[in-house]
Amino acid sequence: MKTKVLLFANLKDRAGTREVELDLPAQASAADLKARLGEAYPALRPMLVTAIVAIDRVFATSDTPIPPGVEIAVFPPVSGG
């Protein structure tokens, strides 16, 4: 399935684009998404270990499935204070 992925902060900078399209298997999880993103954009690999995936604006765990037609965002961990 073709999936649009939005990248933020230094992920966007390293990929050189804010939005990418990936081809994922039908039963892909958030972990599968990160793996595929690292294959397509090797410069992102070190950052993907701690990157956060949101599916339709809800934080996902590594085993969260990715249904077709959802909004996916990936961004580095953030902290406040």
mmJSON file of the N, C-alpha and C atoms, coordinates in Angstrom:
{"data_MODEL":{"atom_site":{
"group_PDB":["ATOM","ATOM","ATOM","ATOM","ATOM","ATOM","ATOM","ATOM","ATOM","ATOM","ATOM","ATOM","ATOM","ATOM","ATOM","ATOM","ATOM","ATOM","ATOM","ATOM","ATOM","ATOM","ATOM","ATOM","ATOM","ATOM","ATOM","ATOM","ATOM","ATOM","ATOM","ATOM","ATOM","ATOM","ATOM","ATOM","ATOM","ATOM","ATOM","ATOM","ATOM","ATOM","ATOM","ATOM","ATOM","ATOM","ATOM","ATOM","ATOM","ATOM","ATOM","ATOM","ATOM","ATOM","ATOM","ATOM","ATOM","ATOM","ATOM","ATOM","ATOM","ATOM","ATOM","ATOM","ATOM","ATOM","ATOM","ATOM","ATOM","ATOM","ATOM","ATOM","ATOM","ATOM","ATOM","ATOM","ATOM","ATOM","ATOM","ATOM","ATOM","ATOM","ATOM","ATOM","ATOM","ATOM","ATOM","ATOM","ATOM","ATOM","ATOM","ATOM","ATOM","ATOM","ATOM","ATOM","ATOM","ATOM","ATOM","ATOM","ATOM","ATOM","ATOM","ATOM","ATOM","ATOM","ATOM","ATOM","ATOM","ATOM","ATOM","ATOM","ATOM","ATOM","ATOM","ATOM","ATOM","ATOM","ATOM","ATOM","ATOM","ATOM","ATOM","ATOM","ATOM","ATOM","ATOM","ATOM","ATOM","ATOM","ATOM","ATOM","ATOM","ATOM","ATOM","ATOM","ATOM","ATOM","ATOM","ATOM","ATOM","ATOM","ATOM","ATOM","ATOM","ATOM","ATOM","ATOM","ATOM","ATOM","ATOM","ATOM","ATOM","ATOM","ATOM","ATOM","ATOM","ATOM","ATOM","ATOM","ATOM","ATOM","ATOM","ATOM","ATOM","ATOM","ATOM","ATOM","ATOM","ATOM","ATOM","ATOM","ATOM","ATOM","ATOM","ATOM","ATOM","ATOM","ATOM","ATOM","ATOM","ATOM","ATOM","ATOM","ATOM","ATOM","ATOM","ATOM","ATOM","ATOM","ATOM","ATOM","ATOM","ATOM","ATOM","ATOM","ATOM","ATOM","ATOM","ATOM","ATOM","ATOM","ATOM","ATOM","ATOM","ATOM","ATOM","ATOM","ATOM","ATOM","ATOM","ATOM","ATOM","ATOM","ATOM","ATOM","ATOM","ATOM","ATOM","ATOM","ATOM","ATOM","ATOM","ATOM","ATOM","ATOM","ATOM","ATOM","ATOM","ATOM","ATOM","ATOM","ATOM","ATOM","ATOM","ATOM","ATOM","ATOM","ATOM","ATOM","ATOM","ATOM","ATOM"],
"id":[1,2,3,4,5,6,7,8,9,10,11,12,13,14,15,16,17,18,19,20,21,22,23,24,25,26,27,28,29,30,31,32,33,34,35,36,37,38,39,40,41,42,43,44,45,46,47,48,49,50,51,52,53,54,55,56,57,58,59,60,61,62,63,64,65,66,67,68,69,70,71,72,73,74,75,76,77,78,79,80,81,82,83,84,85,86,87,88,89,90,91,92,93,94,95,96,97,98,99,100,101,102,103,104,105,106,107,108,109,110,111,112,113,114,115,116,117,118,119,120,121,122,123,124,125,126,127,128,129,130,131,132,133,134,135,136,137,138,139,140,141,142,143,144,145,146,147,148,149,150,151,152,153,154,155,156,157,158,159,160,161,162,163,164,165,166,167,168,169,170,171,172,173,174,175,176,177,178,179,180,181,182,183,184,185,186,187,188,189,190,191,192,193,194,195,196,197,198,199,200,201,202,203,204,205,206,207,208,209,210,211,212,213,214,215,216,217,218,219,220,221,222,223,224,225,226,227,228,229,230,231,232,233,234,235,236,237,238,239,240,241,242,243],
"type_symbol":["N","C","C","N","C","C","N","C","C","N","C","C","N","C","C","N","C","C","N","C","C","N","C","C","N","C","C","N","C","C","N","C","C","N","C","C","N","C","C","N","C","C","N","C","C","N","C","C","N","C","C","N","C","C","N","C","C","N","C","C","N","C","C","N","C","C","N","C","C","N","C","C","N","C","C","N","C","C","N","C","C","N","C","C","N","C","C","N","C","C","N","C","C","N","C","C","N","C","C","N","C","C","N","C","C","N","C","C","N","C","C","N","C","C","N","C","C","N","C","C","N","C","C","N","C","C","N","C","C","N","C","C","N","C","C","N","C","C","N","C","C","N","C","C","N","C","C","N","C","C","N","C","C","N","C","C","N","C","C","N","C","C","N","C","C","N","C","C","N","C","C","N","C","C","N","C","C","N","C","C","N","C","C","N","C","C","N","C","C","N","C","C","N","C","C","N","C","C","N","C","C","N","C","C","N","C","C","N","C","C","N","C","C","N","C","C","N","C","C","N","C","C","N","C","C","N","C","C","N","C","C","N","C","C","N","C","C","N","C","C","N","C","C"],
"label_atom_id":["N","CA","C","N","CA","C","N","CA","C","N","CA","C","N","CA","C","N","CA","C","N","CA","C","N","CA","C","N","CA","C","N","CA","C","N","CA","C","N","CA","C","N","CA","C","N","CA","C","N","CA","C","N","CA","C","N","CA","C","N","CA","C","N","CA","C","N","CA","C","N","CA","C","N","CA","C","N","CA","C","N","CA","C","N","CA","C","N","CA","C","N","CA","C","N","CA","C","N","CA","C","N","CA","C","N","CA","C","N","CA","C","N","CA","C","N","CA","C","N","CA","C","N","CA","C","N","CA","C","N","CA","C","N","CA","C","N","CA","C","N","CA","C","N","CA","C","N","CA","C","N","CA","C","N","CA","C","N","CA","C","N","CA","C","N","CA","C","N","CA","C","N","CA","C","N","CA","C","N","CA","C","N","CA","C","N","CA","C","N","CA","C","N","CA","C","N","CA","C","N","CA","C","N","CA","C","N","CA","C","N","CA","C","N","CA","C","N","CA","C","N","CA","C","N","CA","C","N","CA","C","N","CA","C","N","CA","C","N","CA","C","N","CA","C","N","CA","C","N","CA","C","N","CA","C","N","CA","C","N","CA","C","N","CA","C","N","CA","C","N","CA","C","N","CA","C","N","CA","C","N","CA","C"],
"label_alt_id":[null,null,null,null,null,null,null,null,null,null,null,null,null,null,null,null,null,null,null,null,null,null,null,null,null,null,null,null,null,null,null,null,null,null,null,null,null,null,null,null,null,null,null,null,null,null,null,null,null,null,null,null,null,null,null,null,null,null,null,null,null,null,null,null,null,null,null,null,null,null,null,null,null,null,null,null,null,null,null,null,null,null,null,null,null,null,null,null,null,null,null,null,null,null,null,null,null,null,null,null,null,null,null,null,null,null,null,null,null,null,null,null,null,null,null,null,null,null,null,null,null,null,null,null,null,null,null,null,null,null,null,null,null,null,null,null,null,null,null,null,null,null,null,null,null,null,null,null,null,null,null,null,null,null,null,null,null,null,null,null,null,null,null,null,null,null,null,null,null,null,null,null,null,null,null,null,null,null,null,null,null,null,null,null,null,null,null,null,null,null,null,null,null,null,null,null,null,null,null,null,null,null,null,null,null,null,null,null,null,null,null,null,null,null,null,null,null,null,null,null,null,null,null,null,null,null,null,null,null,null,null,null,null,null,null,null,null,null,null,null,null,null,null],
"label_comp_id":["MET","MET","MET","LYS","LYS","LYS","THR","THR","THR","LYS","LYS","LYS","VAL","VAL","VAL","LEU","LEU","LEU","LEU","LEU","LEU","PHE","PHE","PHE","ALA","ALA","ALA","ASN","ASN","ASN","LEU","LEU","LEU","LYS","LYS","LYS","ASP","ASP","ASP","ARG","ARG","ARG","ALA","ALA","ALA","GLY","GLY","GLY","THR","THR","THR","ARG","ARG","ARG","GLU","GLU","GLU","VAL","VAL","VAL","GLU","GLU","GLU","LEU","LEU","LEU","ASP","ASP","ASP","LEU","LEU","LEU","PRO","PRO","PRO","ALA","ALA","ALA","GLN","GLN","GLN","ALA","ALA","ALA","SER","SER","SER","ALA","ALA","ALA","ALA","ALA","ALA","ASP","ASP","ASP","LEU","LEU","LEU","LYS","LYS","LYS","ALA","ALA","ALA","ARG","ARG","ARG","LEU","LEU","LEU","GLY","GLY","GLY","GLU","GLU","GLU","ALA","ALA","ALA","TYR","TYR","TYR","PRO","PRO","PRO","ALA","ALA","ALA","LEU","LEU","LEU","ARG","ARG","ARG","PRO","PRO","PRO","MET","MET","MET","LEU","LEU","LEU","VAL","VAL","VAL","THR","THR","THR","ALA","ALA","ALA","ILE","ILE","ILE","VAL","VAL","VAL","ALA","ALA","ALA","ILE","ILE","ILE","ASP","ASP","ASP","ARG","ARG","ARG","VAL","VAL","VAL","PHE","PHE","PHE","ALA","ALA","ALA","THR","THR","THR","SER","SER","SER","ASP","ASP","ASP","THR","THR","THR","PRO","PRO","PRO","ILE","ILE","ILE","PRO","PRO","PRO","PRO","PRO","PRO","GLY","GLY","GLY","VAL","VAL","VAL","GLU","GLU","GLU","ILE","ILE","ILE","ALA","ALA","ALA","VAL","VAL","VAL","PHE","PHE","PHE","PRO","PRO","PRO","PRO","PRO","PRO","VAL","VAL","VAL","SER","SER","SER","GLY","GLY","GLY","GLY","GLY","GLY"],
"label_asym_id":["A","A","A","A","A","A","A","A","A","A","A","A","A","A","A","A","A","A","A","A","A","A","A","A","A","A","A","A","A","A","A","A","A","A","A","A","A","A","A","A","A","A","A","A","A","A","A","A","A","A","A","A","A","A","A","A","A","A","A","A","A","A","A","A","A","A","A","A","A","A","A","A","A","A","A","A","A","A","A","A","A","A","A","A","A","A","A","A","A","A","A","A","A","A","A","A","A","A","A","A","A","A","A","A","A","A","A","A","A","A","A","A","A","A","A","A","A","A","A","A","A","A","A","A","A","A","A","A","A","A","A","A","A","A","A","A","A","A","A","A","A","A","A","A","A","A","A","A","A","A","A","A","A","A","A","A","A","A","A","A","A","A","A","A","A","A","A","A","A","A","A","A","A","A","A","A","A","A","A","A","A","A","A","A","A","A","A","A","A","A","A","A","A","A","A","A","A","A","A","A","A","A","A","A","A","A","A","A","A","A","A","A","A","A","A","A","A","A","A","A","A","A","A","A","A","A","A","A","A","A","A","A","A","A","A","A","A","A","A","A","A","A","A"],
"label_entity_id":["1","1","1","1","1","1","1","1","1","1","1","1","1","1","1","1","1","1","1","1","1","1","1","1","1","1","1","1","1","1","1","1","1","1","1","1","1","1","1","1","1","1","1","1","1","1","1","1","1","1","1","1","1","1","1","1","1","1","1","1","1","1","1","1","1","1","1","1","1","1","1","1","1","1","1","1","1","1","1","1","1","1","1","1","1","1","1","1","1","1","1","1","1","1","1","1","1","1","1","1","1","1","1","1","1","1","1","1","1","1","1","1","1","1","1","1","1","1","1","1","1","1","1","1","1","1","1","1","1","1","1","1","1","1","1","1","1","1","1","1","1","1","1","1","1","1","1","1","1","1","1","1","1","1","1","1","1","1","1","1","1","1","1","1","1","1","1","1","1","1","1","1","1","1","1","1","1","1","1","1","1","1","1","1","1","1","1","1","1","1","1","1","1","1","1","1","1","1","1","1","1","1","1","1","1","1","1","1","1","1","1","1","1","1","1","1","1","1","1","1","1","1","1","1","1","1","1","1","1","1","1","1","1","1","1","1","1","1","1","1","1","1","1"],
"label_seq_id":[1,1,1,2,2,2,3,3,3,4,4,4,5,5,5,6,6,6,7,7,7,8,8,8,9,9,9,10,10,10,11,11,11,12,12,12,13,13,13,14,14,14,15,15,15,16,16,16,17,17,17,18,18,18,19,19,19,20,20,20,21,21,21,22,22,22,23,23,23,24,24,24,25,25,25,26,26,26,27,27,27,28,28,28,29,29,29,30,30,30,31,31,31,32,32,32,33,33,33,34,34,34,35,35,35,36,36,36,37,37,37,38,38,38,39,39,39,40,40,40,41,41,41,42,42,42,43,43,43,44,44,44,45,45,45,46,46,46,47,47,47,48,48,48,49,49,49,50,50,50,51,51,51,52,52,52,53,53,53,54,54,54,55,55,55,56,56,56,57,57,57,58,58,58,59,59,59,60,60,60,61,61,61,62,62,62,63,63,63,64,64,64,65,65,65,66,66,66,67,67,67,68,68,68,69,69,69,70,70,70,71,71,71,72,72,72,73,73,73,74,74,74,75,75,75,76,76,76,77,77,77,78,78,78,79,79,79,80,80,80,81,81,81],
"pdbx_PDB_ins_code":[null,null,null,null,null,null,null,null,null,null,null,null,null,null,null,null,null,null,null,null,null,null,null,null,null,null,null,null,null,null,null,null,null,null,null,null,null,null,null,null,null,null,null,null,null,null,null,null,null,null,null,null,null,null,null,null,null,null,null,null,null,null,null,null,null,null,null,null,null,null,null,null,null,null,null,null,null,null,null,null,null,null,null,null,null,null,null,null,null,null,null,null,null,null,null,null,null,null,null,null,null,null,null,null,null,null,null,null,null,null,null,null,null,null,null,null,null,null,null,null,null,null,null,null,null,null,null,null,null,null,null,null,null,null,null,null,null,null,null,null,null,null,null,null,null,null,null,null,null,null,null,null,null,null,null,null,null,null,null,null,null,null,null,null,null,null,null,null,null,null,null,null,null,null,null,null,null,null,null,null,null,null,null,null,null,null,null,null,null,null,null,null,null,null,null,null,null,null,null,null,null,null,null,null,null,null,null,null,null,null,null,null,null,null,null,null,null,null,null,null,null,null,null,null,null,null,null,null,null,null,null,null,null,null,null,null,null,null,null,null,null,null,null],
"Cartn_x":[0.844,0.0,0.888,0.515,1.229,0.828,1.84,1.6,2.372,1.685,2.322,2.764,4.023,4.601,5.121,4.703,5.177,6.361,7.423,8.625,8.774,9.259,9.389,10.794,11.117,12.371,13.579,14.556,15.787,15.593,14.515,14.211,13.936,13.167,12.87,14.153,14.996,16.252,17.152,17.294,18.173,17.628,16.323,15.72,15.677,15.732,15.675,14.281,13.279,11.891,10.986,9.842,8.879,7.941,7.781,6.803,7.395,7.229,7.697,6.557,6.671,5.693,6.423,5.929,6.536,5.541,6.062,5.232,5.394,4.331,4.368,3.484,3.825,2.939,1.596,0.582,-0.774,-0.865,-0.114,-0.197,0.967,1.47,2.637,2.341,3.374,3.289,4.148,4.099,4.933,6.418,6.805,8.197,8.573,7.657,7.902,8.088,7.287,7.397,8.783,9.254,10.576,11.672,11.552,12.547,12.572,11.411,11.324,11.83,11.524,11.998,13.532,14.122,15.574,16.224,15.542,16.046,16.022,14.936,14.768,15.632,15.874,16.635,17.668,18.804,19.819,20.284,20.252,20.676,19.764,18.575,17.634,17.836,18.54,18.643,19.004,20.046,20.392,19.279,18.496,17.45,16.152,15.963,14.71,14.568,15.678,15.629,14.753,14.856,14.087,12.945,12.774,11.719,10.335,9.424,8.038,7.177,6.31,5.375,3.979,3.269,1.871,1.013,-0.06,-1.002,-2.323,-2.743,-3.93,-3.851,-2.672,-2.407,-2.457,-2.282,-2.222,-0.88,-0.144,1.149,0.984,1.905,1.864,3.007,2.774,3.855,4.412,5.516,6.156,5.268,4.362,3.502,2.127,1.913,0.642,0.506,-0.591,-0.785,-1.098,-0.732,-0.993,-2.086,-3.299,-4.37,-4.224,-4.844,-4.781,-5.462,-4.931,-5.578,-5.401,-4.479,-4.285,-3.197,-3.181,-2.104,-1.0,0.22,1.36,2.367,2.816,3.838,4.956,6.181,7.349,8.161,8.5,9.275,10.178,11.247,12.16,11.487,12.02,11.451,11.57,10.614,10.612,10.587,11.069,10.996,10.619,10.111,9.717,10.233,9.971,10.402,10.564],
"Cartn_y":[-1.175,0.0,1.237,2.202,3.483,4.293,4.797,5.518,6.826,7.919,9.232,9.432,9.877,10.064,11.49,12.181,13.535,13.467,14.193,14.224,15.605,15.638,16.905,17.093,18.347,18.77,18.227,17.669,17.242,16.018,15.276,14.189,14.777,15.832,16.534,17.071,17.661,18.234,17.158,16.04,14.98,14.292,14.171,13.548,14.518,15.819,16.825,17.077,16.601,16.794,16.655,17.28,17.229,16.04,15.529,14.471,13.424,12.152,11.059,10.07,9.29,8.232,6.906,5.973,4.658,3.595,2.505,1.352,0.348,0.115,-0.781,-1.994,-3.137,-4.298,-4.004,-4.744,-4.499,-4.583,-5.432,-5.599,-4.918,-3.823,-3.141,-2.537,-2.512,-1.886,-0.619,0.11,1.301,0.93,-0.217,-0.682,-0.957,-1.539,-1.786,-0.46,0.523,1.846,2.435,2.375,2.911,2.176,0.861,0.077,0.481,0.614,0.995,2.416,3.304,4.682,4.719,3.893,3.82,3.261,2.323,1.78,2.851,3.585,4.597,5.833,6.158,7.351,6.966,6.416,5.941,6.995,8.259,9.314,9.387,8.833,8.868,7.727,6.676,5.465,5.723,6.503,6.687,7.357,8.18,8.93,8.133,7.132,6.387,5.498,5.197,4.369,5.026,6.326,7.043,7.885,7.851,8.658,8.191,9.126,8.867,8.818,7.821,7.69,8.02,8.855,9.154,8.739,8.041,7.602,8.304,9.115,9.964,10.721,11.295,12.166,11.466,10.152,9.367,8.652,8.77,8.104,6.606,6.027,4.598,3.884,2.639,1.778,1.044,0.352,-0.305,-1.356,-1.964,-2.995,-2.479,-1.182,-0.608,-0.796,-1.401,-1.574,-0.251,-0.182,1.015,0.69,1.163,0.922,1.83,1.465,2.32,3.667,4.695,5.999,6.856,6.499,7.299,8.342,9.339,10.332,9.817,9.767,9.297,10.426,10.647,11.651,10.999,11.384,10.869,12.066,12.088,13.206,12.749,13.498,13.121,13.326,12.664,12.89,14.355,14.801,16.196,16.227,17.309,17.477,18.922,19.129,20.481,20.781,21.96,22.244,23.706],
"Cartn_z":[0.0,0.0,0.0,-0.773,-0.823,0.399,1.1,2.334,2.328,2.608,2.717,4.155,4.324,5.65,5.761,6.799,7.064,8.022,7.709,8.544,9.169,10.404,11.114,11.681,11.942,12.586,11.828,12.56,11.9,11.007,11.165,10.221,8.838,8.811,7.559,6.938,7.754,7.257,6.657,7.342,6.849,5.599,5.501,4.318,3.142,3.441,2.393,1.87,2.61,2.204,3.431,3.369,4.478,4.364,3.161,2.912,1.979,2.334,1.486,1.282,0.234,0.001,0.018,0.826,0.949,0.524,0.016,-0.31,0.818,1.583,2.731,2.487,3.11,3.016,3.688,3.32,3.824,5.344,5.982,7.434,8.151,7.616,8.181,9.552,10.376,11.698,11.692,12.801,12.926,12.845,13.381,13.284,11.83,11.072,9.644,8.902,9.267,8.653,8.895,10.142,10.463,9.684,9.593,8.853,7.386,6.793,5.379,5.165,6.089,6.01,6.069,6.929,7.027,5.773,5.111,3.841,2.756,2.702,1.658,1.916,3.177,3.555,4.613,4.197,5.15,6.153,5.797,6.723,7.955,7.864,8.984,9.974,9.571,10.399,11.858,12.154,13.574,14.38,13.748,14.443,14.591,13.758,13.777,15.006,15.654,16.859,17.926,18.047,19.072,18.494,17.187,16.556,17.009,17.029,17.419,16.162,16.102,14.99,15.519,14.792,15.114,13.925,14.224,13.198,13.48,12.53,12.728,14.053,14.306,15.453,16.807,16.798,18.034,18.047,19.165,19.26,19.068,18.316,18.019,18.725,19.098,19.582,18.371,18.552,17.412,16.761,17.514,16.929,16.485,16.551,16.088,14.579,14.128,12.679,11.992,10.725,9.931,8.92,9.159,8.198,6.972,5.873,4.679,4.915,4.264,4.249,5.481,6.367,7.577,7.371,8.259,8.259,9.184,8.648,9.437,9.563,10.785,11.047,11.847,11.525,12.26,12.7,13.996,14.507,15.631,15.875,16.959,18.308,19.325,20.664,21.053,21.799,22.251,23.773,24.315,25.764,26.038,27.166,27.543,28.931,29.341,30.697,30.949],
"occupancy":[1.0,1.0,1.0,1.0,1.0,1.0,1.0,1.0,1.0,1.0,1.0,1.0,1.0,1.0,1.0,1.0,1.0,1.0,1.0,1.0,1.0,1.0,1.0,1.0,1.0,1.0,1.0,1.0,1.0,1.0,1.0,1.0,1.0,1.0,1.0,1.0,1.0,1.0,1.0,1.0,1.0,1.0,1.0,1.0,1.0,1.0,1.0,1.0,1.0,1.0,1.0,1.0,1.0,1.0,1.0,1.0,1.0,1.0,1.0,1.0,1.0,1.0,1.0,1.0,1.0,1.0,1.0,1.0,1.0,1.0,1.0,1.0,1.0,1.0,1.0,1.0,1.0,1.0,1.0,1.0,1.0,1.0,1.0,1.0,1.0,1.0,1.0,1.0,1.0,1.0,1.0,1.0,1.0,1.0,1.0,1.0,1.0,1.0,1.0,1.0,1.0,1.0,1.0,1.0,1.0,1.0,1.0,1.0,1.0,1.0,1.0,1.0,1.0,1.0,1.0,1.0,1.0,1.0,1.0,1.0,1.0,1.0,1.0,1.0,1.0,1.0,1.0,1.0,1.0,1.0,1.0,1.0,1.0,1.0,1.0,1.0,1.0,1.0,1.0,1.0,1.0,1.0,1.0,1.0,1.0,1.0,1.0,1.0,1.0,1.0,1.0,1.0,1.0,1.0,1.0,1.0,1.0,1.0,1.0,1.0,1.0,1.0,1.0,1.0,1.0,1.0,1.0,1.0,1.0,1.0,1.0,1.0,1.0,1.0,1.0,1.0,1.0,1.0,1.0,1.0,1.0,1.0,1.0,1.0,1.0,1.0,1.0,1.0,1.0,1.0,1.0,1.0,1.0,1.0,1.0,1.0,1.0,1.0,1.0,1.0,1.0,1.0,1.0,1.0,1.0,1.0,1.0,1.0,1.0,1.0,1.0,1.0,1.0,1.0,1.0,1.0,1.0,1.0,1.0,1.0,1.0,1.0,1.0,1.0,1.0,1.0,1.0,1.0,1.0,1.0,1.0,1.0,1.0,1.0,1.0,1.0,1.0,1.0,1.0,1.0,1.0,1.0,1.0],
"B_iso_or_equiv":[0.0,0.0,0.0,0.0,0.0,0.0,0.0,0.0,0.0,0.0,0.0,0.0,0.0,0.0,0.0,0.0,0.0,0.0,0.0,0.0,0.0,0.0,0.0,0.0,0.0,0.0,0.0,0.0,0.0,0.0,0.0,0.0,0.0,0.0,0.0,0.0,0.0,0.0,0.0,0.0,0.0,0.0,0.0,0.0,0.0,0.0,0.0,0.0,0.0,0.0,0.0,0.0,0.0,0.0,0.0,0.0,0.0,0.0,0.0,0.0,0.0,0.0,0.0,0.0,0.0,0.0,0.0,0.0,0.0,0.0,0.0,0.0,0.0,0.0,0.0,0.0,0.0,0.0,0.0,0.0,0.0,0.0,0.0,0.0,0.0,0.0,0.0,0.0,0.0,0.0,0.0,0.0,0.0,0.0,0.0,0.0,0.0,0.0,0.0,0.0,0.0,0.0,0.0,0.0,0.0,0.0,0.0,0.0,0.0,0.0,0.0,0.0,0.0,0.0,0.0,0.0,0.0,0.0,0.0,0.0,0.0,0.0,0.0,0.0,0.0,0.0,0.0,0.0,0.0,0.0,0.0,0.0,0.0,0.0,0.0,0.0,0.0,0.0,0.0,0.0,0.0,0.0,0.0,0.0,0.0,0.0,0.0,0.0,0.0,0.0,0.0,0.0,0.0,0.0,0.0,0.0,0.0,0.0,0.0,0.0,0.0,0.0,0.0,0.0,0.0,0.0,0.0,0.0,0.0,0.0,0.0,0.0,0.0,0.0,0.0,0.0,0.0,0.0,0.0,0.0,0.0,0.0,0.0,0.0,0.0,0.0,0.0,0.0,0.0,0.0,0.0,0.0,0.0,0.0,0.0,0.0,0.0,0.0,0.0,0.0,0.0,0.0,0.0,0.0,0.0,0.0,0.0,0.0,0.0,0.0,0.0,0.0,0.0,0.0,0.0,0.0,0.0,0.0,0.0,0.0,0.0,0.0,0.0,0.0,0.0,0.0,0.0,0.0,0.0,0.0,0.0,0.0,0.0,0.0,0.0,0.0,0.0,0.0,0.0,0.0,0.0,0.0,0.0],
"pdbx_formal_charge":[null,null,null,null,null,null,null,null,null,null,null,null,null,null,null,null,null,null,null,null,null,null,null,null,null,null,null,null,null,null,null,null,null,null,null,null,null,null,null,null,null,null,null,null,null,null,null,null,null,null,null,null,null,null,null,null,null,null,null,null,null,null,null,null,null,null,null,null,null,null,null,null,null,null,null,null,null,null,null,null,null,null,null,null,null,null,null,null,null,null,null,null,null,null,null,null,null,null,null,null,null,null,null,null,null,null,null,null,null,null,null,null,null,null,null,null,null,null,null,null,null,null,null,null,null,null,null,null,null,null,null,null,null,null,null,null,null,null,null,null,null,null,null,null,null,null,null,null,null,null,null,null,null,null,null,null,null,null,null,null,null,null,null,null,null,null,null,null,null,null,null,null,null,null,null,null,null,null,null,null,null,null,null,null,null,null,null,null,null,null,null,null,null,null,null,null,null,null,null,null,null,null,null,null,null,null,null,null,null,null,null,null,null,null,null,null,null,null,null,null,null,null,null,null,null,null,null,null,null,null,null,null,null,null,null,null,null,null,null,null,null,null,null],
"auth_seq_id":[1,1,1,2,2,2,3,3,3,4,4,4,5,5,5,6,6,6,7,7,7,8,8,8,9,9,9,10,10,10,11,11,11,12,12,12,13,13,13,14,14,14,15,15,15,16,16,16,17,17,17,18,18,18,19,19,19,20,20,20,21,21,21,22,22,22,23,23,23,24,24,24,25,25,25,26,26,26,27,27,27,28,28,28,29,29,29,30,30,30,31,31,31,32,32,32,33,33,33,34,34,34,35,35,35,36,36,36,37,37,37,38,38,38,39,39,39,40,40,40,41,41,41,42,42,42,43,43,43,44,44,44,45,45,45,46,46,46,47,47,47,48,48,48,49,49,49,50,50,50,51,51,51,52,52,52,53,53,53,54,54,54,55,55,55,56,56,56,57,57,57,58,58,58,59,59,59,60,60,60,61,61,61,62,62,62,63,63,63,64,64,64,65,65,65,66,66,66,67,67,67,68,68,68,69,69,69,70,70,70,71,71,71,72,72,72,73,73,73,74,74,74,75,75,75,76,76,76,77,77,77,78,78,78,79,79,79,80,80,80,81,81,81],
"auth_comp_id":["MET","MET","MET","LYS","LYS","LYS","THR","THR","THR","LYS","LYS","LYS","VAL","VAL","VAL","LEU","LEU","LEU","LEU","LEU","LEU","PHE","PHE","PHE","ALA","ALA","ALA","ASN","ASN","ASN","LEU","LEU","LEU","LYS","LYS","LYS","ASP","ASP","ASP","ARG","ARG","ARG","ALA","ALA","ALA","GLY","GLY","GLY","THR","THR","THR","ARG","ARG","ARG","GLU","GLU","GLU","VAL","VAL","VAL","GLU","GLU","GLU","LEU","LEU","LEU","ASP","ASP","ASP","LEU","LEU","LEU","PRO","PRO","PRO","ALA","ALA","ALA","GLN","GLN","GLN","ALA","ALA","ALA","SER","SER","SER","ALA","ALA","ALA","ALA","ALA","ALA","ASP","ASP","ASP","LEU","LEU","LEU","LYS","LYS","LYS","ALA","ALA","ALA","ARG","ARG","ARG","LEU","LEU","LEU","GLY","GLY","GLY","GLU","GLU","GLU","ALA","ALA","ALA","TYR","TYR","TYR","PRO","PRO","PRO","ALA","ALA","ALA","LEU","LEU","LEU","ARG","ARG","ARG","PRO","PRO","PRO","MET","MET","MET","LEU","LEU","LEU","VAL","VAL","VAL","THR","THR","THR","ALA","ALA","ALA","ILE","ILE","ILE","VAL","VAL","VAL","ALA","ALA","ALA","ILE","ILE","ILE","ASP","ASP","ASP","ARG","ARG","ARG","VAL","VAL","VAL","PHE","PHE","PHE","ALA","ALA","ALA","THR","THR","THR","SER","SER","SER","ASP","ASP","ASP","THR","THR","THR","PRO","PRO","PRO","ILE","ILE","ILE","PRO","PRO","PRO","PRO","PRO","PRO","GLY","GLY","GLY","VAL","VAL","VAL","GLU","GLU","GLU","ILE","ILE","ILE","ALA","ALA","ALA","VAL","VAL","VAL","PHE","PHE","PHE","PRO","PRO","PRO","PRO","PRO","PRO","VAL","VAL","VAL","SER","SER","SER","GLY","GLY","GLY","GLY","GLY","GLY"],
"auth_asym_id":["A","A","A","A","A","A","A","A","A","A","A","A","A","A","A","A","A","A","A","A","A","A","A","A","A","A","A","A","A","A","A","A","A","A","A","A","A","A","A","A","A","A","A","A","A","A","A","A","A","A","A","A","A","A","A","A","A","A","A","A","A","A","A","A","A","A","A","A","A","A","A","A","A","A","A","A","A","A","A","A","A","A","A","A","A","A","A","A","A","A","A","A","A","A","A","A","A","A","A","A","A","A","A","A","A","A","A","A","A","A","A","A","A","A","A","A","A","A","A","A","A","A","A","A","A","A","A","A","A","A","A","A","A","A","A","A","A","A","A","A","A","A","A","A","A","A","A","A","A","A","A","A","A","A","A","A","A","A","A","A","A","A","A","A","A","A","A","A","A","A","A","A","A","A","A","A","A","A","A","A","A","A","A","A","A","A","A","A","A","A","A","A","A","A","A","A","A","A","A","A","A","A","A","A","A","A","A","A","A","A","A","A","A","A","A","A","A","A","A","A","A","A","A","A","A","A","A","A","A","A","A","A","A","A","A","A","A","A","A","A","A","A","A"],
"auth_atom_id":["N","CA","C","N","CA","C","N","CA","C","N","CA","C","N","CA","C","N","CA","C","N","CA","C","N","CA","C","N","CA","C","N","CA","C","N","CA","C","N","CA","C","N","CA","C","N","CA","C","N","CA","C","N","CA","C","N","CA","C","N","CA","C","N","CA","C","N","CA","C","N","CA","C","N","CA","C","N","CA","C","N","CA","C","N","CA","C","N","CA","C","N","CA","C","N","CA","C","N","CA","C","N","CA","C","N","CA","C","N","CA","C","N","CA","C","N","CA","C","N","CA","C","N","CA","C","N","CA","C","N","CA","C","N","CA","C","N","CA","C","N","CA","C","N","CA","C","N","CA","C","N","CA","C","N","CA","C","N","CA","C","N","CA","C","N","CA","C","N","CA","C","N","CA","C","N","CA","C","N","CA","C","N","CA","C","N","CA","C","N","CA","C","N","CA","C","N","CA","C","N","CA","C","N","CA","C","N","CA","C","N","CA","C","N","CA","C","N","CA","C","N","CA","C","N","CA","C","N","CA","C","N","CA","C","N","CA","C","N","CA","C","N","CA","C","N","CA","C","N","CA","C","N","CA","C","N","CA","C","N","CA","C","N","CA","C","N","CA","C","N","CA","C","N","CA","C","N","CA","C","N","CA","C"],
"pdbx_PDB_model_num":[1,1,1,1,1,1,1,1,1,1,1,1,1,1,1,1,1,1,1,1,1,1,1,1,1,1,1,1,1,1,1,1,1,1,1,1,1,1,1,1,1,1,1,1,1,1,1,1,1,1,1,1,1,1,1,1,1,1,1,1,1,1,1,1,1,1,1,1,1,1,1,1,1,1,1,1,1,1,1,1,1,1,1,1,1,1,1,1,1,1,1,1,1,1,1,1,1,1,1,1,1,1,1,1,1,1,1,1,1,1,1,1,1,1,1,1,1,1,1,1,1,1,1,1,1,1,1,1,1,1,1,1,1,1,1,1,1,1,1,1,1,1,1,1,1,1,1,1,1,1,1,1,1,1,1,1,1,1,1,1,1,1,1,1,1,1,1,1,1,1,1,1,1,1,1,1,1,1,1,1,1,1,1,1,1,1,1,1,1,1,1,1,1,1,1,1,1,1,1,1,1,1,1,1,1,1,1,1,1,1,1,1,1,1,1,1,1,1,1,1,1,1,1,1,1,1,1,1,1,1,1,1,1,1,1,1,1,1,1,1,1,1,1]
}}}
